[in-house]
Each structure stands twice: as C-alpha cells, then as structure tokens.
Amino acid sequence: MADPGPAPADWKPDAVLSLSEAQLDAILAEALREGGALHQDLPIKGPLGVKGTVTPNLVIDSLALSPSKACKSCLAVDAELSGDVGWTLGPARGTFPLTARIGLDTQLDAVRSDEGWEVRAVPEDVRKAEVDIGRAGSQVKAVAEQSLREWVGEALEQRSEPIVLASFAKEELPLRALRVDPRESGLRVEMLTLANSTVAAKPMSAMPTEGWRLEIARESLLAIAKRTSFEAGPVSHDVVIEPTGISLTENRFDLDMRLWRIKGKGWWRDYHTEGDVTIDGARIQLTPTEVEERGKSPGAVLVDPLAALGHGVILKAIEDSLETSLPGIHKSRTGARLAEVRIQEVDGTGAMLRLGGSLAFKDAPPVKKKPGPAKKKP
C-alpha cells in the first residue's frame, strides 16, 4: 500500500499498450479531419498587378505513418488530400481540381497533468508539400501554385496541433511514468503503474496487426485492485477484501481473496471464487457463481463471502482496472463524431493479463434538444 515514490531512471514497464499501424492511422486521421475540410481565401496577384483569390476546399484522403529519421521519438506522417479550388482573377472566375501530398514530422511526447497522462504527437516540421493542379487551372497555375503549396502545409500543421493518441486518467490507471516507442508497424506506450511491485511486463514481441492490445503484469493488476479495495474501506463485519490471485478468460474467472477483519483482535479467512465473465463493448462484468473456503486464522468469525462480494468492492476494483485502462476515448463525443472502444479479446491465464480490441470512429446521432418549459395558458 506504500507509495513507491518517483520512478527510477532505469525503470522497466509493468504495462504496455500497443497500437497497430491501422489503429494509429485511424486516430491520426480522425484528429486531422476533426475540423472538417481545409478551407481559406488566399490572395493572388496576376499579370499587370491584377488581384484575385484562390479558395481551396480540401479533405484528407489517406495517411501513411512510419518512424521518422528526425529523432528516436518522432513519427513521420504522409498525407494525401484532394478537393476543388475556386478562383477569381479580375473579372474572370472558375474552379479546378487539386491534389496535394504533405509530409510532416511529429514529435511524440508523454505529457503529465493534474488529470493524468496523455501521449501526444506534436508537429515539428513540414518535410514535403506538393500540389497538382488540374488542366482547368492552367490559366491561374503560375500565380496560384506557390501560394497553395505554402498554405496547405501550414494548414495541415496547424490542424494537427496537438494530436492525442492515448490518454490515461489518474483515477483509472495510476501511473508513475510513461514513455513512447515508435515501431515500423505501429506504436508502443510503456507504462510504470503505482503498483508497489518489481515485476516487469513481458509483452508479445509481435505488434497487433489491427486494433490495440493492452498487457499488464498480473501482480500489478492485483496491487492496483488491492489499493482500491483498502481505500474503499471495510464492508460488513468491519471486513476489508484483499484480492490475492486472479485468472481470467473471455468466459470465466478464478479469483482468490482474503477477508481481513481490521478491528479488535483481527482475523482473516481465505476464499476461492469462480464466476462468469461478460464483455459488453468496453465493459467487463464479473459475476461470481461459486465460492469455496480455503483457510482461516484462529478465532475467525464465519462471514458470508457472497455477501461480501455483493458489496461489489473487489469485483468493481478489478473490473475498473480492466475496463478503464484502455487507449484513447470511451464512447466519447467530439462534435458530430463518436469514438468507441471495444474489448474483443481477454487472456489472463499467464503472468500477463492481455486485453485486445479496437477503437472506431463514427457519426454521432443528433443531440436531442430538451423541451423547454410549458407555456402557461392565458
């Protein structure tokens, strides 16, 4: 229960979040598209000083990610955009198609705040800005091409500042330290939890081909659940519930726990609990079905373990540790878009607990307006 203090300089993670390349693409693309189409009126000047404007209206078609040569913790983003550009030059006007290819280097930072931790990608430099103007724009190409090239790189850079790739609220997953590790096929986020444990995570060497994967040392998960349980205080009979072991699959769980009486002379009783696991979106529900006593101290008073579990303290602590330690956003709404985290795989039978799933974005349903107060009849 003691606070382990600041992380040492040579700390090793006890939890690792791996984002596949496809998942990272989706998060970055959503962040870049969040503001809608790139749109602005740009002044141009034609022959003999004739003034005009070009008005691009571009959308992001695709992104490609890779580790950047700029630095070890940098990520290269290559984007393709397309759309139409309206133009005026004196009394003449028209439109032409435009495609653009932009290369950005982003610095990956782990930022700590009062709310917790965030992994951010912050633009560092525009490496490349190319534009292709269709034939219909040949009459203004000479005076508009340079302005469009400079604008599209700056506009995308401003749009992407900063991009939150993953977030961890401190009340959900207490962390001492966090760092990022760009990979050829995605991104790894290494974490050191507040668990007073020296067990290091042993993540799978292969990155997920899609979605995300969270791996946490079993001892760390139990330590976080113990802390939550003791901080919640005693349930009936002045008993505090301590989880001492857990095994988990998509359908079943096995939980060892010790019930401590913390007043008077004190005593303890050990129980083994089995039950069902239900996965519903980003929520994991643990429902006990069998309880067996495994040991007790002298003078231990008989207590009903199911009644203690009925208080939900220990199961909720473990559920919270499982379901909230996830990347990004849980069914959160940003404007007209909705982000949904889904758990699709659970494996907690070895030294590591592994969760796998996806983070998807879709259009949010319209917000229903609350009816105003009824008007009084005259």
C-alpha positions as CSV (number, residue, x, y, z in Angstrom):
1,M,0.0,0.0,0.0
2,A,3.0,2.3,0.4
3,D,3.6,4.9,-2.3
4,P,6.6,3.6,-4.3
5,G,7.8,7.1,-5.0
6,P,9.3,8.5,-8.2
7,A,10.2,6.2,-11.0
8,P,14.0,5.3,-11.2
9,A,15.9,6.4,-14.2
10,D,16.2,2.8,-15.5
11,W,12.6,1.8,-14.9
12,K,11.0,-1.1,-16.7
13,P,7.3,-1.0,-17.6
14,D,4.8,-3.3,-15.9
15,A,2.1,-2.4,-18.5
16,V,2.4,-1.9,-22.3
17,L,-0.2,-0.5,-24.7
18,S,0.4,-1.4,-28.4
19,L,-1.4,0.4,-31.1
20,S,-1.3,-1.2,-34.6
21,E,-0.4,0.8,-37.6
22,A,-4.0,0.7,-38.8
23,Q,-5.3,1.9,-35.4
24,L,-2.8,4.7,-35.2
25,D,-3.8,5.7,-38.8
26,A,-7.4,5.9,-37.7
27,I,-6.7,8.0,-34.6
28,L,-4.5,10.5,-36.5
29,A,-6.9,10.7,-39.5
30,E,-9.8,11.4,-37.1
31,A,-7.8,14.2,-35.4
32,L,-6.8,15.8,-38.6
33,R,-10.3,15.6,-40.1
34,E,-11.9,16.8,-36.9
35,G,-12.1,20.4,-38.1
36,G,-13.7,19.5,-41.4
37,A,-12.4,20.5,-44.8
38,L,-9.3,22.7,-45.1
39,H,-10.7,25.9,-46.4
40,Q,-9.4,29.5,-46.7
41,D,-9.4,32.5,-49.1
42,L,-5.9,33.2,-50.3
43,P,-5.0,36.4,-52.2
44,I,-3.1,36.1,-55.5
45,K,-1.8,38.7,-58.0
46,G,-1.8,38.1,-61.7
47,P,-0.1,39.9,-64.7
48,L,-0.1,43.7,-64.6
49,G,-1.0,43.6,-60.9
50,V,-4.5,42.2,-61.4
51,K,-5.7,41.0,-58.0
52,G,-7.7,37.8,-57.3
53,T,-8.2,35.0,-54.8
54,V,-8.0,31.2,-54.7
55,T,-10.3,29.3,-52.3
56,P,-9.2,25.7,-51.7
57,N,-11.6,23.2,-50.1
58,L,-9.6,20.1,-49.4
59,V,-10.3,16.8,-47.5
60,I,-7.8,14.2,-46.2
61,D,-8.0,11.1,-48.3
62,S,-5.3,8.9,-46.7
63,L,-2.4,8.8,-44.2
64,A,0.8,6.8,-44.0
65,L,2.9,6.5,-40.8
66,S,6.4,5.5,-40.2
67,P,9.2,6.2,-37.6
68,S,10.9,9.5,-38.5
69,K,14.6,9.9,-39.1
70,A,14.3,13.3,-37.4
71,C,14.6,11.7,-33.9
72,K,14.1,8.5,-32.0
73,S,10.7,9.5,-30.6
74,C,9.4,11.1,-33.9
75,L,6.7,9.9,-36.2
76,A,6.5,10.7,-39.9
77,V,3.1,11.4,-41.3
78,D,2.5,11.4,-45.0
79,A,-1.0,12.6,-46.0
80,E,-2.8,12.9,-49.4
81,L,-5.5,15.5,-49.8
82,S,-7.9,16.3,-52.7
83,G,-10.7,18.8,-53.5
84,D,-11.7,21.8,-55.6
85,V,-10.3,25.3,-55.7
86,G,-12.4,28.3,-56.6
87,W,-10.5,31.2,-58.1
88,T,-11.1,34.8,-59.2
89,L,-8.7,37.0,-61.2
90,G,-10.1,40.3,-62.1
91,P,-13.5,39.7,-63.8
92,A,-12.6,36.0,-64.6
93,R,-13.5,33.2,-62.3
94,G,-13.7,29.4,-62.2
95,T,-12.8,26.2,-60.4
96,F,-10.2,23.5,-60.8
97,P,-9.4,20.2,-59.1
98,L,-6.4,19.9,-56.7
99,T,-4.5,17.1,-55.2
100,A,-1.8,17.5,-52.5
101,R,0.8,15.4,-50.8
102,I,2.1,16.6,-47.4
103,G,4.9,15.1,-45.3
104,L,5.0,16.1,-41.6
105,D,7.5,15.1,-38.8
106,T,5.8,14.9,-35.4
107,Q,7.4,14.7,-32.0
108,L,5.9,12.1,-29.7
109,D,5.6,13.4,-26.1
110,A,4.3,11.9,-22.9
111,V,2.6,14.7,-21.0
112,R,1.7,14.6,-17.3
113,S,-1.1,16.8,-15.9
114,D,-3.3,17.0,-12.9
115,E,-5.8,14.7,-14.7
116,G,-3.3,12.0,-15.6
117,W,-1.2,11.3,-18.7
118,E,-1.5,11.9,-22.4
119,V,0.5,10.7,-25.4
120,R,0.6,13.4,-27.9
121,A,2.0,13.9,-31.4
122,V,3.1,17.5,-32.0
123,P,4.1,18.7,-35.5
124,E,7.8,19.6,-35.7
125,D,8.4,20.3,-39.4
126,V,6.7,20.1,-42.8
127,R,9.1,17.9,-44.9
128,K,7.2,18.0,-48.1
129,A,4.4,20.0,-49.7
130,E,3.4,19.1,-53.3
131,V,0.3,20.2,-55.2
132,D,-1.0,19.1,-58.6
133,I,-3.4,21.5,-60.3
134,G,-5.8,20.0,-62.9
135,R,-5.8,21.2,-66.5
136,A,-8.7,23.5,-65.9
137,G,-6.5,25.5,-63.6
138,S,-3.7,26.1,-66.1
139,Q,-4.6,29.8,-66.6
140,V,-4.0,30.5,-62.9
141,K,-1.4,27.8,-62.2
142,A,1.6,30.1,-62.5
143,V,0.2,32.7,-59.9
144,A,-1.6,30.3,-57.6
145,E,0.6,27.2,-57.3
146,Q,3.2,28.6,-54.9
147,S,0.5,30.1,-52.6
148,L,-1.4,26.8,-52.4
149,R,1.8,24.8,-51.7
150,E,2.7,27.1,-48.8
151,W,-0.8,27.2,-47.4
152,V,-1.6,23.5,-47.5
153,G,1.4,22.5,-45.5
154,E,0.8,25.2,-42.9
155,A,-2.9,24.5,-42.7
156,L,-2.4,20.8,-42.0
157,E,0.3,21.5,-39.5
158,Q,-2.0,23.9,-37.6
159,R,-4.8,21.4,-37.8
160,S,-2.8,18.7,-36.2
161,E,-1.5,20.5,-33.1
162,P,-1.5,18.5,-30.9
163,I,-2.9,15.0,-31.6
164,V,-3.8,13.0,-28.5
165,L,-3.0,9.3,-29.3
166,A,-3.9,7.9,-25.9
167,S,-5.0,9.2,-22.5
168,F,-4.9,7.7,-19.0
169,A,-6.9,9.4,-16.2
170,K,-5.1,9.0,-12.9
171,E,-8.2,7.8,-11.1
172,E,-8.5,5.0,-13.7
173,L,-4.9,3.9,-14.1
174,P,-2.4,5.4,-11.6
175,L,0.9,5.8,-13.3
176,R,4.4,6.8,-12.1
177,A,6.0,7.1,-15.5
178,L,5.2,6.7,-19.2
179,R,7.2,6.7,-22.5
180,V,6.6,6.1,-26.2
181,D,8.4,3.8,-28.6
182,P,7.5,4.2,-32.3
183,R,7.6,0.9,-34.3
184,E,7.6,0.2,-38.0
185,S,4.2,-1.4,-37.6
186,G,2.6,0.9,-35.0
187,L,3.4,2.5,-31.6
188,R,4.1,1.1,-28.2
189,V,3.3,3.0,-25.0
190,E,5.3,1.7,-22.0
191,M,3.9,2.4,-18.5
192,L,5.0,2.1,-14.9
193,T,2.0,1.9,-12.6
194,L,1.8,2.9,-9.0
195,A,1.8,-0.8,-8.0
196,N,4.4,-1.5,-5.4
197,S,5.8,-4.3,-7.4
198,T,9.1,-5.1,-9.2
199,V,7.5,-7.4,-11.8
200,A,8.2,-6.1,-15.4
201,A,5.8,-6.6,-18.3
202,K,6.7,-9.2,-20.9
203,P,4.7,-8.1,-23.9
204,M,4.3,-10.1,-27.0
205,S,7.1,-9.4,-29.5
206,A,4.8,-9.1,-32.5
207,M,2.7,-5.9,-32.8
208,P,-1.0,-6.3,-33.3
209,T,-2.0,-6.3,-37.0
210,E,-5.1,-4.3,-36.2
211,G,-6.7,-2.5,-33.2
212,W,-4.9,-2.3,-29.9
213,R,-3.5,-4.6,-27.3
214,L,-3.0,-3.8,-23.5
215,E,-0.7,-6.1,-21.5
216,I,-0.3,-5.6,-17.7
217,A,1.6,-7.8,-15.2
218,R,-0.9,-9.8,-13.1
219,E,0.8,-8.7,-9.9
220,S,0.4,-5.1,-10.8
221,L,-3.3,-5.5,-11.6
222,L,-3.8,-7.2,-8.3
223,A,-1.8,-4.5,-6.5
224,I,-4.0,-1.8,-8.1
225,A,-7.1,-3.7,-7.1
226,K,-5.9,-4.1,-3.5
227,R,-5.2,-0.4,-3.2
228,T,-8.7,0.4,-4.5
229,S,-10.3,-2.1,-2.1
230,F,-8.4,-0.9,1.0
231,E,-9.1,2.7,0.1
232,A,-12.8,1.9,-0.2
233,G,-12.7,0.7,3.4
234,P,-14.4,-2.2,5.2
235,V,-17.7,-3.8,4.2
236,S,-19.9,-5.8,6.7
237,H,-18.3,-7.1,9.9
238,D,-15.5,-4.5,9.5
239,V,-14.1,-6.7,6.8
240,V,-11.7,-5.5,4.1
241,I,-11.4,-7.6,1.0
242,E,-8.0,-8.3,-0.5
243,P,-7.6,-10.0,-3.9
244,T,-4.6,-12.3,-3.8
245,G,-4.8,-14.1,-7.2
246,I,-6.8,-14.0,-10.5
247,S,-7.1,-15.9,-13.7
248,L,-9.3,-14.7,-16.5
249,T,-10.6,-15.7,-19.9
250,E,-13.3,-14.4,-22.1
251,N,-15.9,-16.6,-20.4
252,R,-14.7,-17.4,-16.8
253,F,-12.6,-16.1,-14.0
254,D,-11.0,-17.6,-10.9
255,L,-10.3,-15.2,-8.0
256,D,-8.5,-15.8,-4.7
257,M,-9.2,-13.4,-2.0
258,R,-8.6,-12.9,1.7
259,L,-11.1,-11.2,4.0
260,W,-9.5,-9.3,6.8
261,R,-11.2,-8.1,10.0
262,I,-9.2,-4.9,10.8
263,K,-10.7,-4.1,14.3
264,G,-10.3,-5.8,17.6
265,K,-8.0,-8.9,17.7
266,G,-8.5,-9.2,14.0
267,W,-8.6,-12.3,11.8
268,W,-8.7,-13.5,8.2
269,R,-10.4,-16.0,6.0
270,D,-9.3,-17.2,2.5
271,Y,-11.7,-17.9,-0.3
272,H,-11.5,-19.1,-3.9
273,T,-14.2,-17.7,-6.2
274,E,-15.2,-18.7,-9.6
275,G,-17.6,-17.0,-12.0
276,D,-18.7,-15.7,-15.3
277,V,-17.1,-13.0,-17.5
278,T,-19.3,-10.9,-19.7
279,I,-17.8,-8.5,-22.2
280,D,-20.1,-5.7,-23.5
281,G,-18.3,-3.1,-25.6
282,A,-15.7,-1.5,-23.3
283,R,-17.2,-3.0,-20.1
284,I,-16.1,-6.3,-18.4
285,Q,-18.6,-7.7,-15.9
286,L,-17.5,-10.3,-13.3
287,T,-20.3,-12.3,-11.8
288,P,-19.4,-14.8,-9.0
289,T,-21.1,-18.2,-9.2
290,E,-19.1,-20.4,-6.7
291,V,-17.2,-19.7,-3.5
292,E,-15.0,-22.2,-1.6
293,E,-13.2,-21.6,1.7
294,R,-9.5,-22.3,1.6
295,G,-8.2,-21.4,5.1
296,K,-8.7,-19.2,8.1
297,S,-6.9,-17.8,11.1
298,P,-7.7,-18.9,14.7
299,G,-10.9,-17.3,16.0
300,A,-12.1,-16.2,12.6
301,V,-15.8,-15.5,12.6
302,L,-17.9,-17.0,9.9
303,V,-18.8,-14.5,7.2
304,D,-20.7,-14.9,4.0
305,P,-18.2,-14.4,1.2
306,L,-21.0,-13.9,-1.3
307,A,-22.5,-11.2,0.8
308,A,-19.0,-9.5,0.9
309,L,-18.7,-9.8,-2.8
310,G,-22.3,-8.5,-3.1
311,H,-20.9,-5.1,-1.9
312,G,-19.0,-5.2,-5.2
313,V,-15.8,-3.6,-3.8
314,I,-13.3,-6.1,-5.0
315,L,-15.0,-7.1,-8.2
316,K,-15.5,-3.4,-9.1
317,A,-11.9,-2.7,-8.4
318,I,-10.8,-5.5,-10.8
319,E,-13.4,-4.5,-13.4
320,D,-12.3,-0.9,-13.2
321,S,-8.6,-1.9,-13.6
322,L,-9.6,-3.9,-16.7
323,E,-12.1,-1.7,-18.4
324,T,-10.7,1.7,-17.9
325,S,-7.0,1.1,-18.6
326,L,-7.7,1.4,-22.4
327,P,-6.4,3.6,-25.1
328,G,-8.0,6.8,-26.2
329,I,-11.6,7.6,-25.5
330,H,-14.6,5.5,-24.2
331,K,-17.7,6.3,-26.1
332,S,-16.9,10.0,-26.0
333,R,-18.4,12.5,-28.3
334,T,-16.5,15.3,-30.1
335,G,-18.8,17.4,-32.1
336,A,-20.6,15.3,-34.7
337,R,-18.3,12.2,-34.2
338,L,-18.4,9.4,-31.7
339,A,-15.3,7.3,-30.6
340,E,-16.0,3.8,-29.3
341,V,-13.5,1.5,-27.6
342,R,-14.4,-2.2,-27.8
343,I,-12.8,-5.2,-26.0
344,Q,-12.7,-8.2,-28.2
345,E,-10.1,-10.5,-26.6
346,V,-9.2,-11.4,-22.9
347,D,-6.4,-13.6,-21.8
348,G,-5.4,-13.6,-18.1
349,T,-4.1,-17.2,-17.7
350,G,-0.4,-16.4,-17.6
351,A,1.9,-14.0,-15.9
352,M,0.5,-11.2,-18.1
353,L,-3.1,-10.1,-18.5
354,R,-3.9,-9.2,-22.1
355,L,-6.8,-7.3,-23.5
356,G,-7.3,-6.7,-27.2
357,G,-9.8,-4.7,-29.1
358,S,-10.5,-1.7,-31.4
359,L,-11.1,2.0,-31.3
360,A,-13.5,3.1,-34.0
361,F,-15.0,6.4,-35.0
362,K,-18.4,7.0,-36.5
363,D,-21.0,9.8,-36.9
364,A,-22.8,10.5,-33.7
365,P,-26.6,10.6,-33.6
366,P,-28.1,14.1,-33.4
367,V,-28.4,15.6,-29.9
368,K,-32.0,15.7,-28.8
369,K,-33.0,19.1,-27.6
370,K,-34.6,19.2,-24.1
371,P,-38.1,20.5,-24.3
372,G,-38.5,24.0,-22.8
373,P,-40.9,24.8,-20.0
374,A,-44.5,24.5,-21.0
375,K,-46.2,27.8,-21.7
376,K,-49.0,28.7,-19.4
377,K,-52.3,29.2,-21.0
378,P,-53.8,32.6,-20.5
